[in-house]
């Protein structure tokens, strides 16, 4: 199995270059490699209906970020990584 290599990683700052959210920028929260999509903080907010549960006894409508195709974002600033601990700073 070979993995695809993308131009953005989790923690990078990106700008949307096409689509409804063109010009908006934010931090990458998650990269979904299987579908070539990214989730960017504060961009493409969607409403998710939550059924009744103990946390939400009446149900709820939650707002969260939706995915954007990776080809629609460009890298503005790469996340700095610490070589020794291999974690994002």
N, C-alpha and C positions, 0 to 999 in steps of 0.2 A: 504494500500500500504506500502510495506517495502522497504527501501532503502538499496542498497548494500554498504558495507564498504570496502574501498580500502586502500592499504598500503601507497599511496602517495596522497598528496593534492597540491593545487595550491600554488606556491611559494617554494616548496621543490626542492632541488638539487638532480637529479637522474643520473644514468649511464645506458646506454643501454647494456644489457647483451647478446642479440642474434639478428641475422639479419644482414642486410647490414651495419648498423651503429654501430656495436658492438664496445664497448670501449668509445664511445663518451659520454660526459656528458653535462648537462645544467639544466636550471631552468624550472620547469613546469609552462606553461602559462595557460593551461586549462585542466580540466578533463571532459571527455564526458562519464558520467555514463551509459547512455543507451546502448552504444556500447563498453563499457569497454576500452576506448582509452584515451590517453593523448597526448597533444601537448607540445613538449619540444623546448625551445628557441634554434634556430640555427641548429636543427637536422631534417633530412629528408626534405630538402628544395625542394618544388615542384613548377612548373611553372603553373600559372593560367592565361589563356587568358581572357582579359577584352575587352568587346565590346565597340564601340564608345560611348562616353558620353561627358558631358560638361567638366569634369575633364580631360578626355583623348580623345581629338578630333579625333585622328588617331587610337584609340584603344591602347592596351598595353599588354605586357607580364610581369606579376608581379610574384615575387618570394616570397613564404611564407612557413611556416612550415606545414608539413603534420602530420596526426595522427599516433601514434605507439600504438600497443596493450599494455595494462597495465601490462601484464605478462612478457613483454620483457624489463622492466626497474626495477632497484633496487634502493632503497633509499640510498643516500649518506649522506645527511644532511637535517634534517627537518627544515621547516621554523619556526622561532621564532614568537610566537604570544603574544600579550599583553592581559592579562586576563581581564583588566578593559574595554578596548575599543573593544576587540574581533576582532581586525584587525591585519593583517600580518605586522610585523615591517620591 
